[in-house]
């Protein structure tokens, strides 16, 4: 009888320990087989919710792929993989022709019931984004860009004063059109110089490279033009407007493809 009672107690302890284990922990979800017959339905509902929310927030067209472990964990905000592809998006009034985002960790936990949402696990995403000529020119109309020009003009005065910057992309080249005047010469009209430049990533910063001076008033060295482009950097400013500051980003490469600026990088999110 004692042997039967001891076996019964041990069995109860085993059951209780199993139930006490966190069903939403990384170890539990990754190292156990789960009843997943309802997963496709839950994933489809999750994809629809994410897609609808993004389209409401930014317009455009999205395709969303969500993969989870169990129905209950997905309802809680835990997912294995997330892929988002978007086209013709508008964020911060900046048009974005294309965006691709993919999670790189296989355990991601977002508490969407909180406002703002809380990230309960460390997450990592890779992204690919295309920006157009229109993307940058819309960004350069932002009120904060005047602050950038004011800082440059404080340095340049009284030699010259920049009154505006715009961009053009042709034949996979970025042309930067800078309007400037000479404040100490009264009655002089606004002039324009045009420089073409590629952009490279150095130490996580966007820098001008392979600069060519296409037209200018007077003599300007390429070194001075490079310094000026880095000061008024339209691409860096455009990306700064798109940065929410809520996570850490890392630029990896910048290329020009089919007259679009292709940017690749990673986004890191620190869990609470």
C-alpha positions as a Markdown table, in Angstrom:
| # | Residue | x | y | z |
|---|---|---|---|---|
| 1 | Unk | 0.0 | 0.0 | 0.0 |
| 2 | Unk | 2.9 | 2.4 | 0.9 |
| 3 | Unk | 4.5 | 1.6 | -2.4 |
| 4 | Unk | 1.3 | 2.4 | -4.4 |
| 5 | Unk | 0.8 | 5.6 | -2.4 |
| 6 | Unk | 4.5 | 6.7 | -3.1 |
| 7 | Unk | 4.1 | 6.0 | -6.8 |
| 8 | Unk | 0.8 | 8.0 | -6.8 |
| 9 | Unk | 2.5 | 11.0 | -5.1 |
| 10 | Unk | 5.4 | 10.8 | -7.6 |
| 11 | Unk | 3.0 | 10.7 | -10.5 |
| 12 | Unk | 1.1 | 13.8 | -9.1 |
| 13 | Unk | 4.4 | 15.7 | -8.7 |
| 14 | Unk | 5.4 | 14.9 | -12.3 |
| 15 | Unk | 2.1 | 16.1 | -13.6 |
| 16 | Unk | 2.2 | 19.3 | -11.5 |
| 17 | Unk | 5.7 | 20.1 | -12.6 |
| 18 | Unk | 4.6 | 19.7 | -16.2 |
| 19 | Unk | 1.7 | 22.1 | -15.7 |
| 20 | Unk | 3.9 | 24.6 | -13.8 |
| 21 | Unk | 6.3 | 24.9 | -16.7 |
| 22 | Unk | 5.9 | 28.1 | -18.6 |
| 23 | Unk | 4.0 | 27.2 | -21.7 |
| 24 | Unk | 5.2 | 30.4 | -23.4 |
| 25 | Unk | 8.9 | 30.1 | -22.6 |
| 26 | Unk | 11.5 | 29.7 | -25.4 |
| 27 | Unk | 12.6 | 26.3 | -24.0 |
| 28 | Unk | 9.1 | 24.9 | -23.8 |
| 29 | Unk | 8.0 | 26.1 | -27.3 |
| 30 | Unk | 11.2 | 25.1 | -29.1 |
| 31 | Unk | 11.9 | 21.7 | -27.5 |
| 32 | Unk | 8.4 | 20.1 | -27.4 |
| 33 | Unk | 6.0 | 18.8 | -29.9 |
| 34 | Unk | 2.8 | 20.8 | -30.0 |
| 35 | Unk | -0.7 | 20.3 | -31.2 |
| 36 | Unk | -0.6 | 22.5 | -34.3 |
| 37 | Unk | -3.7 | 21.6 | -36.3 |
| 38 | Unk | -5.1 | 25.1 | -35.7 |
| 39 | Unk | -1.9 | 26.9 | -36.4 |
| 40 | Unk | -2.6 | 27.7 | -40.1 |
| 41 | Unk | -5.9 | 29.4 | -39.1 |
| 42 | Unk | -4.3 | 31.4 | -36.3 |
| 43 | Unk | -1.4 | 32.4 | -38.6 |
| 44 | Unk | -3.8 | 33.5 | -41.3 |
| 45 | Unk | -5.8 | 35.7 | -38.8 |
| 46 | Unk | -2.5 | 37.2 | -37.5 |
| 47 | Unk | -1.3 | 37.9 | -41.0 |
| 48 | Unk | -4.6 | 39.7 | -41.8 |
| 49 | Unk | -4.5 | 41.8 | -38.6 |
| 50 | Unk | -0.9 | 42.9 | -39.3 |
| 51 | Unk | -1.6 | 43.6 | -42.9 |
| 52 | Unk | -4.7 | 45.7 | -42.1 |
| 53 | Unk | -2.9 | 47.6 | -39.4 |
| 54 | Unk | 0.0 | 48.5 | -41.7 |
| 55 | Unk | -2.2 | 49.5 | -44.6 |
| 56 | Unk | -4.2 | 51.7 | -42.3 |
| 57 | Unk | -1.1 | 53.3 | -40.9 |
| 58 | Unk | 1.0 | 53.8 | -44.0 |
| 59 | Unk | -1.2 | 53.0 | -47.0 |
| 60 | Unk | 0.5 | 50.9 | -49.7 |
| 61 | Unk | 0.1 | 47.1 | -50.3 |
| 62 | Unk | 1.5 | 44.5 | -48.0 |
| 63 | Unk | 2.1 | 40.8 | -48.0 |
| 64 | Unk | 2.6 | 39.2 | -44.6 |
| 65 | Unk | 3.8 | 35.7 | -43.6 |
| 66 | Unk | 3.6 | 34.7 | -40.0 |
| 67 | Unk | 4.8 | 31.4 | -38.5 |
| 68 | Unk | 4.1 | 30.4 | -34.8 |
| 69 | Unk | 4.5 | 27.6 | -32.4 |
| 70 | Unk | 1.0 | 27.2 | -30.9 |
| 71 | Unk | -2.3 | 28.9 | -31.2 |
| 72 | Unk | -2.2 | 30.1 | -27.5 |
| 73 | Unk | 1.4 | 31.4 | -27.8 |
| 74 | Unk | 0.5 | 33.3 | -31.0 |
| 75 | Unk | -2.5 | 34.9 | -29.3 |
| 76 | Unk | -0.1 | 36.0 | -26.6 |
| 77 | Unk | 2.2 | 37.7 | -29.1 |
| 78 | Unk | 4.8 | 35.0 | -29.6 |
| 79 | Unk | 5.9 | 34.1 | -33.1 |
| 80 | Unk | 8.6 | 32.0 | -34.8 |
| 81 | Unk | 9.1 | 34.0 | -38.0 |
| 82 | Unk | 7.6 | 37.1 | -39.5 |
| 83 | Unk | 8.1 | 38.4 | -43.1 |
| 84 | Unk | 6.6 | 41.6 | -44.3 |
| 85 | Unk | 6.8 | 42.9 | -47.9 |
| 86 | Unk | 5.4 | 46.3 | -48.7 |
| 87 | Unk | 5.1 | 48.5 | -51.8 |
| 88 | Unk | 4.1 | 52.1 | -52.3 |
| 89 | Unk | 4.2 | 53.0 | -48.6 |
| 90 | Unk | 4.1 | 56.5 | -47.1 |
| 91 | Unk | 5.8 | 57.0 | -43.8 |
| 92 | Unk | 6.4 | 60.5 | -42.2 |
| 93 | Unk | 5.0 | 61.8 | -45.6 |
| 94 | Unk | 7.9 | 60.1 | -47.4 |
| 95 | Unk | 7.0 | 57.7 | -50.2 |
| 96 | Unk | 8.8 | 54.4 | -50.0 |
| 97 | Unk | 8.5 | 52.3 | -53.2 |
| 98 | Unk | 9.5 | 49.0 | -51.5 |
| 99 | Unk | 10.3 | 47.5 | -48.1 |
| 100 | Unk | 11.1 | 44.0 | -47.0 |
| 101 | Unk | 11.5 | 43.0 | -43.4 |
| 102 | Unk | 12.3 | 39.5 | -42.0 |
| 103 | Unk | 12.8 | 38.3 | -38.4 |
| 104 | Unk | 16.1 | 36.5 | -37.8 |
| 105 | Unk | 15.5 | 35.0 | -34.4 |
| 106 | Unk | 13.1 | 32.0 | -34.0 |
| 107 | Unk | 11.6 | 33.2 | -30.7 |
| 108 | Unk | 10.0 | 36.7 | -30.7 |
| 109 | Unk | 7.6 | 38.0 | -28.0 |
| 110 | Unk | 5.6 | 41.2 | -28.3 |
| 111 | Unk | 3.0 | 42.2 | -25.7 |
| 112 | Unk | 0.6 | 44.0 | -28.0 |
| 113 | Unk | -1.9 | 44.5 | -25.2 |
| 114 | Unk | 0.2 | 47.3 | -23.7 |
| 115 | Unk | 0.1 | 50.8 | -25.0 |
| 116 | Unk | 2.7 | 51.4 | -26.2 |
| 117 | Unk | 3.5 | 47.7 | -27.0 |
| 118 | Unk | 6.3 | 46.0 | -25.0 |
| 119 | Unk | 9.0 | 43.9 | -26.5 |
| 120 | Unk | 9.4 | 40.9 | -24.1 |
| 121 | Unk | 12.3 | 39.3 | -26.0 |
| 122 | Unk | 15.4 | 40.4 | -27.9 |
| 123 | Unk | 14.6 | 40.5 | -31.6 |
| 124 | Unk | 16.6 | 41.0 | -34.8 |
| 125 | Unk | 15.4 | 41.8 | -38.3 |
| 126 | Unk | 17.0 | 42.2 | -41.6 |
| 127 | Unk | 15.5 | 44.8 | -44.0 |
| 128 | Unk | 15.8 | 45.9 | -47.6 |
| 129 | Unk | 14.4 | 49.3 | -48.6 |
| 130 | Unk | 14.1 | 51.2 | -51.9 |
| 131 | Unk | 14.0 | 55.0 | -51.9 |
| 132 | Unk | 13.3 | 57.1 | -55.0 |
| 133 | Unk | 14.2 | 60.6 | -56.1 |
| 134 | Unk | 10.8 | 61.6 | -54.9 |
| 135 | Unk | 11.5 | 60.1 | -51.5 |
| 136 | Unk | 14.4 | 62.3 | -50.9 |
| 137 | Unk | 12.9 | 65.5 | -52.3 |
| 138 | Unk | 9.8 | 65.1 | -50.1 |
| 139 | Unk | 12.2 | 64.6 | -47.1 |
| 140 | Unk | 14.1 | 67.8 | -48.0 |
| 141 | Unk | 10.8 | 69.8 | -47.8 |
| 142 | Unk | 10.5 | 68.8 | -44.1 |
| 143 | Unk | 10.7 | 71.7 | -41.7 |
| 144 | Unk | 13.6 | 70.1 | -39.9 |
| 145 | Unk | 15.8 | 70.2 | -42.9 |
| 146 | Unk | 16.0 | 74.0 | -42.6 |
| 147 | Unk | 17.8 | 73.4 | -39.3 |
| 148 | Unk | 20.4 | 71.3 | -41.2 |
| 149 | Unk | 20.9 | 74.2 | -43.7 |
| 150 | Unk | 21.0 | 76.7 | -40.9 |
| 151 | Unk | 23.9 | 74.8 | -39.3 |
| 152 | Unk | 25.8 | 74.7 | -42.6 |
| 153 | Unk | 25.2 | 78.4 | -43.2 |
| 154 | Unk | 26.5 | 79.3 | -39.8 |
| 155 | Unk | 29.8 | 77.7 | -40.8 |
| 156 | Unk | 29.8 | 79.0 | -44.4 |
| 157 | Unk | 28.8 | 82.6 | -43.7 |
| 158 | Unk | 29.9 | 85.1 | -45.1 |
| 159 | Unk | 31.5 | 83.2 | -48.0 |
| 160 | Unk | 28.2 | 81.8 | -49.3 |
| 161 | Unk | 24.7 | 80.8 | -48.1 |
| 162 | Unk | 22.8 | 77.7 | -49.2 |
| 163 | Unk | 19.1 | 78.4 | -49.9 |
| 164 | Unk | 17.9 | 75.0 | -51.0 |
| 165 | Unk | 18.9 | 71.4 | -51.9 |
| 166 | Unk | 17.2 | 68.9 | -54.2 |
| 167 | Unk | 18.1 | 65.6 | -55.8 |
| 168 | Unk | 17.7 | 63.9 | -59.2 |
| 169 | Unk | 18.5 | 60.3 | -60.1 |
| 170 | Unk | 19.4 | 59.5 | -63.7 |
| 171 | Unk | 21.3 | 56.5 | -65.2 |
| 172 | Unk | 21.9 | 55.1 | -61.7 |
| 173 | Unk | 23.6 | 58.3 | -60.6 |
| 174 | Unk | 22.5 | 60.7 | -57.8 |
| 175 | Unk | 22.7 | 64.4 | -58.7 |
| 176 | Unk | 22.6 | 66.9 | -55.8 |
| 177 | Unk | 21.5 | 70.4 | -56.8 |
| 178 | Unk | 22.5 | 73.0 | -54.3 |
| 179 | Unk | 21.2 | 76.5 | -54.6 |
| 180 | Unk | 23.4 | 79.2 | -53.0 |
| 181 | Unk | 24.1 | 82.9 | -53.0 |
| 182 | Unk | 26.7 | 85.3 | -51.8 |
| 183 | Unk | 25.3 | 87.3 | -48.8 |
| 184 | Unk | 28.0 | 89.9 | -48.8 |
| 185 | Unk | 27.4 | 90.8 | -52.5 |
| 186 | Unk | 24.1 | 92.6 | -52.6 |
| 187 | Unk | 21.9 | 92.1 | -55.6 |
| 188 | Unk | 23.5 | 88.8 | -56.7 |
| 189 | Unk | 21.1 | 86.2 | -57.9 |
| 190 | Unk | 20.8 | 82.6 | -56.5 |
| 191 | Unk | 23.1 | 80.2 | -58.3 |
| 192 | Unk | 23.2 | 76.5 | -58.5 |
| 193 | Unk | 25.9 | 73.9 | -58.6 |
| 194 | Unk | 25.4 | 70.3 | -59.5 |
| 195 | Unk | 27.4 | 67.4 | -58.1 |
| 196 | Unk | 26.9 | 63.7 | -58.7 |
| 197 | Unk | 27.8 | 61.3 | -55.9 |
| 198 | Unk | 27.5 | 57.7 | -54.9 |
| 199 | Unk | 27.0 | 56.9 | -51.2 |
| 200 | Unk | 28.9 | 54.4 | -49.0 |
| 201 | Unk | 28.5 | 53.2 | -45.5 |
| 202 | Unk | 31.5 | 53.9 | -43.2 |
| 203 | Unk | 31.3 | 53.1 | -39.6 |
| 204 | Unk | 27.5 | 53.0 | -39.8 |
| 205 | Unk | 27.4 | 56.5 | -41.3 |
| 206 | Unk | 26.4 | 57.5 | -44.8 |
| 207 | Unk | 29.2 | 59.3 | -46.6 |
| 208 | Unk | 29.5 | 60.7 | -50.1 |
| 209 | Unk | 31.9 | 58.9 | -52.5 |
| 210 | Unk | 33.0 | 59.0 | -56.2 |
| 211 | Unk | 32.1 | 62.7 | -56.4 |
| 212 | Unk | 32.0 | 64.6 | -59.7 |
| 213 | Unk | 31.3 | 68.3 | -60.1 |
| 214 | Unk | 29.0 | 68.8 | -63.0 |
| 215 | Unk | 28.4 | 72.6 | -62.9 |
| 216 | Unk | 29.3 | 75.4 | -60.6 |
| 217 | Unk | 30.0 | 79.1 | -60.4 |
| 218 | Unk | 33.6 | 79.7 | -59.6 |
| 219 | Unk | 36.2 | 77.1 | -58.6 |
| 220 | Unk | 35.4 | 74.5 | -56.0 |
| 221 | Unk | 37.6 | 71.6 | -55.1 |
| 222 | Unk | 36.2 | 68.1 | -54.9 |
| 223 | Unk | 37.3 | 67.9 | -51.3 |
| 224 | Unk | 35.2 | 71.0 | -50.4 |
| 225 | Unk | 32.2 | 69.6 | -52.4 |
| 226 | Unk | 32.5 | 66.3 | -50.6 |
| 227 | Unk | 32.5 | 68.1 | -47.2 |
| 228 | Unk | 29.5 | 70.1 | -48.3 |
| 229 | Unk | 27.5 | 67.1 | -49.5 |
| 230 | Unk | 28.3 | 65.3 | -46.2 |
| 231 | Unk | 27.0 | 68.3 | -44.3 |
| 232 | Unk | 23.7 | 68.6 | -46.3 |
| 233 | Unk | 23.5 | 64.8 | -46.9 |
| 234 | Unk | 20.0 | 64.4 | -48.3 |
| 235 | Unk | 20.0 | 60.6 | -48.0 |
| 236 | Unk | 21.1 | 60.5 | -44.4 |
| 237 | Unk | 18.5 | 63.1 | -43.5 |
| 238 | Unk | 15.8 | 61.1 | -45.3 |
| 239 | Unk | 16.7 | 58.0 | -43.3 |
| 240 | Unk | 16.8 | 60.0 | -40.0 |
| 241 | Unk | 13.1 | 61.0 | -40.6 |
| 242 | Unk | 12.2 | 57.3 | -40.9 |
| 243 | Unk | 14.0 | 56.3 | -37.7 |
| 244 | Unk | 11.6 | 56.0 | -34.8 |
| 245 | Unk | 14.5 | 55.9 | -32.3 |
| 246 | Unk | 12.8 | 53.0 | -30.5 |
| 247 | Unk | 15.3 | 50.4 | -31.7 |
| 248 | Unk | 18.9 | 50.2 | -32.9 |
| 249 | Unk | 19.6 | 50.0 | -36.6 |
| 250 | Unk | 22.7 | 49.1 | -38.6 |
| 251 | Unk | 23.2 | 50.1 | -42.2 |
| 252 | Unk | 25.1 | 47.5 | -44.1 |
| 253 | Unk | 25.1 | 48.6 | -47.8 |
| 254 | Unk | 23.8 | 51.3 | -50.2 |
| 255 | Unk | 23.5 | 50.7 | -53.9 |
| 256 | Unk | 21.6 | 52.3 | -56.8 |
| 257 | Unk | 19.5 | 49.8 | -58.8 |
| 258 | Unk | 17.1 | 50.8 | -61.6 |
| 259 | Unk | 17.3 | 54.5 | -60.5 |
| 260 | Unk | 16.3 | 53.5 | -56.9 |
| 261 | Unk | 18.5 | 53.7 | -53.9 |
| 262 | Unk | 18.7 | 50.2 | -52.4 |
| 263 | Unk | 19.5 | 50.1 | -48.7 |
| 264 | Unk | 20.2 | 46.9 | -46.7 |
| 265 | Unk | 20.6 | 46.7 | -43.0 |
| 266 | Unk | 19.5 | 45.2 | -39.7 |
| 267 | Unk | 17.3 | 46.3 | -36.9 |
| 268 | Unk | 17.8 | 45.2 | -33.3 |
| 269 | Unk | 15.1 | 45.4 | -30.6 |
| 270 | Unk | 16.0 | 45.0 | -26.9 |
| 271 | Unk | 13.5 | 43.0 | -24.9 |
| 272 | Unk | 12.2 | 44.4 | -21.6 |
